[in-house]
């Protein structure tokens, strides 16, 4: 015969209990652990250890679930607040059920993606137009009485490629009046079509009097302007690699310059950029910016 769960065996040779003389079956303690216990205590049923363990574990789970319940509030409007209460581990399919696992936290996003705050146009200086003259060729010429592009505007900031910082120096931002008008029109149209896009980073144009400019073979007669590709992270600085460039916004910006009548746009060797073959030209050293060249006013009305 084998032992079964719930049975307690005693050695037959050990006297654990002794009967009273009246034969009523009342037990007196014969072991030290039973000393001074009354008959009622000795007659009480011995608790089932397995059942008690299960009961304690169930109570611990219940208390843990209560502690893990948190209250969250979602503000829908100035006068409306929705309160949510749910276990942190998720929703059980039945009351009292403990989820099997703890899923990763999830972020609840309400409404569309946040857009940059609009820039007040009146906070920037107005353009002072000059009826200037472009002389010679972009790579061998000069500029007289050009118009200066402000250091920043509602749709652009300027970048100095010599110091690698914002803004550029005023003396490097001169161009023919028509070049500046076309540039500002393209940037305004681009930002109007893409209200969530950051301002455009504009680099060098020409010196006040034109002529040779360091880091450039052209930019001498006020018809050229460097425009940096929009970055994916929205930072207002030149990108340092193709992985930082937002090619979709770059194509949109390129299209705006083509629409404004650019004579040439030199761009990076990238399959993402497209345009008229006689205008859009892949060219070395243009991996972070497009070089936009407008025709001389006498060449096009």
Secondary structure as UniProt FT lines:
FT   TURN            5..6
FT   TURN            12..13
FT   STRAND          17..18
FT   TURN            21..22
FT   STRAND          28..29
FT   HELIX           32..34
FT   TURN            35..36
FT   HELIX           39..43
FT   HELIX           49..68
FT   STRAND          69..77
FT   TURN            78..79
FT   STRAND          80..87
FT   TURN            88..89
FT   TURN            95..96
FT   HELIX           121..123
FT   STRAND          133..137
FT   TURN            138..139
FT   STRAND          140..144
FT   STRAND          147..148
FT   STRAND          152..153
FT   TURN            154..155
FT   STRAND          156..160
FT   TURN            161..164
FT   STRAND          165..166
FT   HELIX           170..172
FT   STRAND          174..175
FT   HELIX           177..193
FT   TURN            195..196
FT   STRAND          200..202
FT   TURN            208..209
FT   TURN            214..215
FT   STRAND          224..228
FT   TURN            232..233
FT   HELIX           242..244
FT   HELIX           247..259
FT   TURN            260..261
FT   STRAND          262..267
FT   TURN            271..272
FT   TURN            277..279
FT   STRAND          280..282
FT   TURN            284..285
FT   STRAND          289..294
FT   HELIX           297..299
//
